[in-house]
Amino acid sequence: MRDTPAWLYDEKRQIGTDYEDLSEIRAYDQRMAKIRDVGKEVREVLDLLDLPPEATVLELGCGTGEFPIAAVERCRKVVAADVSLPMLGYARKKAEERLREEGRKGDVERIEFVEGGFLTYQHRGEPLDAVVTQFALHHLPDFWKQVALIRIAGMMKEGGRLFIRDIVYSFDPAGAESFFDGYLSRMAEVGGEGTPRDILIHIRDEHSTIGWILEGMIETAGFSIERAEYRAGFIATYLCIKR
Ligand SMILES: C[S@@+](CC[C@H](N)C(=O)[O-])C[C@H]1O[C@@H](n2cnc3c(N)ncnc32)[C@H](O)[C@@H]1O
């Protein structure tokens, strides 16, 4: 295997929230349970992907493991990749506990937890039926998002489905000041203490891009966008088909 080239973006370096820190990971999981209906989200993604039972699906930036836990019920194999080893440990433990409680203990063996990211995960075996990534792509600056999307396309079957959910801006950047002020106060209301700090870090230090830029990158990478949805000026979802 080729060594990592010196020019490659260091995707393991934490920008914004430190997902190598277990207390941050726990806080993230608790906050998400409060501000998102994660169970509903993952069921919707799985319905959109419509995976055949023999499918293999990859999640890049699996975080605390909610998608792999749900996905393994619907397909043969789930690869759950993340650049943070503590995050992977947390996700694996959650999967073991949840699947045991649900009487699906053996399913955990069909989830492969892998240390790797958009720029470093190396897929081996049959091309993938589907790839999912949620709230993770914004960790890369735009040039590297494009590289990541090209790499993802290269791992997939023709006709395979890619689902992206992320913080992507769809408001007019000329009104950034009033948009961000409103965004911060809304998130303080729904997420409670700690949320404004994380949103602030996100806006200032992470790499959320603009909808039309990301759409161009997705198409340039070799996907057709079947469905693009923008919500509240900062959440976007894309269902894409590998051409
Ligand atoms: C905001 S969390 C999202 C987790 C989960 N997908 C969710 O929807 O809640 C971002 C995750 O992406 C991971 N991450 C950051 N940079 C990454 C990269 N370059 N490749 C893959 N994962 C990355 C972080 O370690 C973290 O687990």
Ligand as a Chemical Component Dictionary entry (heavy atoms), coordinates in Angstrom:
data_LIG
# 
_chem_comp.id                   LIG 
_chem_comp.type                 NON-POLYMER 
_chem_comp.pdbx_formal_charge   0 
_chem_comp.three_letter_code    LIG 
# 
loop_
_chem_comp_atom.comp_id 
_chem_comp_atom.atom_id 
_chem_comp_atom.alt_atom_id 
_chem_comp_atom.type_symbol 
_chem_comp_atom.charge 
_chem_comp_atom.model_Cartn_x 
_chem_comp_atom.model_Cartn_y 
_chem_comp_atom.model_Cartn_z 
_chem_comp_atom.pdbx_ordinal 
LIG C1  C1  C 0  -20.873 15.903 13.698 1  
LIG S1  S1  S 1  -20.341 14.245 13.816 2  
LIG C2  C2  C 0  -21.625 13.409 12.901 3  
LIG C3  C3  C 0  -21.807 11.999 13.351 4  
LIG C4  C4  C 0  -22.989 11.229 12.759 5  
LIG N1  N1  N 0  -22.796 10.936 11.355 6  
LIG C5  C5  C 0  -24.286 11.950 12.976 7  
LIG O1  O1  O 0  -25.045 12.138 12.030 8  
LIG O2  O2  O -1 -24.584 12.310 14.130 9  
LIG C6  C6  C 0  -18.988 14.232 12.677 10 
LIG C7  C7  C 0  -18.232 12.937 12.641 11 
LIG O3  O3  O 0  -17.386 12.959 11.498 12 
LIG C8  C8  C 0  -16.115 12.484 11.866 13 
LIG N2  N2  N 0  -15.141 13.037 10.908 14 
LIG C9  C9  C 0  -14.492 14.223 10.935 15 
LIG N3  N3  N 0  -13.702 14.350 9.860  16 
LIG C10 C10 C 0  -13.858 13.222 9.130  17 
LIG C11 C11 C 0  -13.286 12.734 7.917  18 
LIG N4  N4  N 0  -12.411 13.449 7.218  19 
LIG N5  N5  N 0  -13.661 11.514 7.475  20 
LIG C12 C12 C 0  -14.572 10.777 8.159  21 
LIG N6  N6  N 0  -15.130 11.167 9.317  22 
LIG C13 C13 C 0  -14.774 12.375 9.792  23 
LIG C14 C14 C 0  -15.933 12.927 13.308 24 
LIG O4  O4  O 0  -14.944 12.157 13.965 25 
LIG C15 C15 C 0  -17.336 12.711 13.850 26 
LIG O5  O5  O 0  -17.510 11.403 14.314 27 
# 
loop_
_chem_comp_bond.comp_id 
_chem_comp_bond.atom_id_1 
_chem_comp_bond.atom_id_2 
_chem_comp_bond.value_order 
_chem_comp_bond.pdbx_ordinal 
LIG C1  S1  SING 1  
LIG S1  C2  SING 2  
LIG S1  C6  SING 3  
LIG C2  C3  SING 4  
LIG C3  C4  SING 5  
LIG C4  N1  SING 6  
LIG C4  C5  SING 7  
LIG C5  O1  DOUB 8  
LIG C5  O2  SING 9  
LIG C6  C7  SING 10 
LIG C7  O3  SING 11 
LIG C7  C15 SING 12 
LIG O3  C8  SING 13 
LIG C8  N2  SING 14 
LIG C8  C14 SING 15 
LIG N2  C9  SING 16 
LIG N2  C13 SING 17 
LIG C9  N3  DOUB 18 
LIG N3  C10 SING 19 
LIG C10 C11 SING 20 
LIG C10 C13 DOUB 21 
LIG C11 N4  SING 22 
LIG C11 N5  DOUB 23 
LIG N5  C12 SING 24 
LIG C12 N6  DOUB 25 
LIG N6  C13 SING 26 
LIG C14 O4  SING 27 
LIG C14 C15 SING 28 
LIG C15 O5  SING 29 
# 
